Amino acid sequence: MTLHANLQQLGSQKTDYRYDQPDASLLERFPNPFAQGALNPHGVTGTLNITCPEFTSLCPVTGQPDFATIVIEMEADQWCVESKSLKLYLGSFRMHGEFHEACVCRMANDLVALLQPRWLRVEGRFTPRGGIPLWPKAEYRRPV
């Protein structure tokens, strides 16, 4: 069995784009190469930084679009997030009204539930509204 045998989105001939409701079921994972014995005989550890510069959602009050760069940093344990599924997941926020902080909190919780990482941080670098940039961060550390 290959590391990517269970991935549904990557390489799919037909991609279903959904923009109206954040949907964690779009997220997929694959085994973390840092956690695999044969692939990592010396026990090398690593972190992941994923930068997604084209995030959009809607203000829940005005309906105006909000734009952000989403930055995800993590130390994976057994799983990594597959990037096409992450793109589709982030796209599912496009026509959804939610405050910046709630979007970032939702993303962090959905990724923690899927990946069970050692630690994870999600930051939303939203473009200024009324001259004020807002960059909420959500952070998770696995209890020791």
Secondary structure, DSSP 8 states (H G I E B T S, - for coil): --TTTT-SSTT-SS-----SS--GGG--EEE-GGG-TTT-TT-----EEEEEEEEEEE-TTT--EEEEEEEEEEE-SSEEE-HHHHHHHHHTTTT-B--HHHHHHHHHHHHHHHH--SEEEEEEEEEEETTEEE--EEEEE---
